Amino acid sequence: MSFDDEPGHGGGDSGHADDRFNTLGGTRQTRTRMPEGPTDSYGGARRPPRTSRSLVMVVGVVVLLIAAIAFANRSGDDATTSPDNAAKPGTAQSTAATGTRPVSGKQSGIASGFPQTEQGAQSAAANYAVALGSDGMFGTNRRHEIVDAVYAPEVAAARRGDLDKVYSAKDFLTRIGLNPDGTAPTGQTFISRCNPVGSKADKFDGATATVSVWYSALFGLAGEGSKNPVSESWFTNTFQLKWVGGDWKVTDFTQKDGPAPVGRDQAAAPAKDMTDAVEQYGGFTYAR
């Protein structure tokens, strides 16, 4: 409603609004209009009543201010942050980031040395999902390094044998467009990358943990003439973890499809753009 739409202003019908005995809500209560701020000899202009639209704008500004203050106070570089004011697991959203910094250790290029906490188990599971879904799994030597770094020692040897059978199968490699040795054809780039969206601890008792990781996956061959172009899929991996040797290790995991969001109507990138993106944009070390 504009200022001119009010009765008595602009070209509208004045109706009962100009009646000095006008009522409020039919109760016959009179309305007294008090001066607002400095006035001239003619009484000054009346301030239009605040509408619900302006109230929404005020609330929106307040919300933005609160969010900005919270973001500033949550800076990861703030040396004054202490366990007392840090987010506690389970006290807010189950998948909310805690602000805990990623681990600094690595084993075979994979993050290691996670703390023996629920957050540490979730961080380990997210990083292991990335390693097990990477293109390194398609090369024998790199696959063995990943398995030894991710799996518990008592199951690593068995997993190496099982995975060798899967990733070395000629029909499997042919179906996805790779050469018998797991490499991409000349002029094409093989892409297999997992991007965790969130994680949650389904079970945790200090020595073992069950953690689910929801992620999107890019998979396919980028390049001219590719019969297997890069596509996106969504999965949830549920990891069985065990605390062994001062770190979390995988004893088993299962995978299921989704949940997958509705895809936007976006044009697919040309083969060269996709290849450049994968080569130029590195991955992350994931932490809760």
Secondary structure, DSSP 8 states (H G I E B T S, - for coil): --GGGSTTSTTS--GGGG-TT--STTS---------S---TT---------HHHHHHHHHHHHHHHHHHHHHHT-TT-TT--TTTS--TTSS-TT---------EEETTEEE---SSHHHHHHHHHHHHHHHTSGGGGSHHHHHHHHHHHB-HHHHHHHHHHHHHHHT-HHHHHHTT--TTS---TT-EEEEEEEEEEEEEEEE-SSEEEEEEEEEEEEEEESTT-SS--EEEEEEEEEEEEEETTEEEEEEEEEEE-------------HHHHHHHHHHS-------
